C-alpha cells in the first residue's frame, strides 16, 4: 500500500497536516519584514581619526599613511581608500566578498591598535566601524513658525530624536540643517595684553573646570554614601564669574577678559524648503526590520508630538517607502492572480468542483 492509498482511506491525518502547514505558512508570511531591498552585509570597514585643528597635510603625514600601512597587511584586503579634511582622517578598507565582516572588523581594530602609540598623542580615540548599506527612509521638515532656529534645532535633538528612537526599527535619527548649541567665550585681545595672560592659558584653565570624578565612599549613620568631586559650571552666568588665575598670583573673573554668551555655533550647513530655511530630520531603519512597520510607528510618534506641542507640524520631504508600498501591492496582486489561475487550470483538467 502506498502513501496515496493510505491517505485516501485515512483522511484525518492528511487534513490535520494540511491545516498545520497552512497555519504555519500564514504565520510565517505575517512575520516577514517588508523592505524594498534585502539587507546586505558588505565587507567594508572604516577608520576615522579626529585631531581638532590639524591641517590635511599634517594628518596625511602623521596619521593617514600610518593607518594605511598597518591595515594593508590584513588578510583579504582588496582596496584601501582614504580621504583627509581639516581635523578628520577617514580610511576605508574594502575586503574580498568572501571575507567575514566580523573577522574583518576585528582585524582592522587590531591593526589600528598596533600603531596607536605611533600616532599623535592629542588625537581623539580612533573609531573603527563597519559600512552599512542603506540610506534614509524618510525626511521630515519641522514647521514651527513660533520657534527660532536654535529652539527648533534643540527641539529636534531633544524631543523628536528621543521619540523616534522609541519606535521599533528606527536605527538612526539625523538632524539636517539648524545649529549646534554652544557657549561662546569671545576673548578681548586688549584685556589679555593689559593683564598679561594668553588665550592658551585661559583655554587650559577652562578645560580643567569641567571635571566630575569619583571621590570614594563614606559612612553616614551606618549607611554608605558615595562621594563625587564636582568641578563643573551649570550655566553661562556661572562661567562668567569663574576666576582666572594670572601669572603674578592674582585672579580675575572671566567676564573681565571675555564676553560669555549662551548662543549657537557658527552654522556649517543649511536646509532649504521652498526657498526658506528649515530644520529637518531623517531616519534610517535597523537591519531586518520592516519598512512599513517603521513608517507606521513614526507616523504615530509624530502625531503624539503634535498633540503635545500645539502649533507645530511636520512636512514629509522625501520618502523611500512609497516604492516599497507599490512593489508590495504589485506582489500581492500577482500572488492572488497566480492562485486563481492555478485553481482555474486544475478545474479545466479535472472538470469537477469538488476534486478541484
Secondary structure by P-SEA (a helix, b strand, c coil): ccaaaaaaacaaaaaaaaaaaaaaaaaaaaabbbbcccccccbbbbbbbbbccccaaaaaaccaaaaaaaacccccccbbbbbbcccbbbbbbbccccccaaaaaaaaaaaaaaaccccccccccbbbbbbbcccccbbbbbbbccccaaaaaaaaaccaaaaaaaccccccccccbbbbbbbbbbbcaaaaaaacccaaaaaaaaaaacbbbbcbbbbcccbbbbbbbbbccccaaaaaabbbbccccccccccccbbbbccccccccccccccbbbbbbbbbbcccccaaaaaaaaaaaaaaaaaaccccccccccccaaaaaaaaaaaaaaaaaaaaaaaaaaaaaacccccc
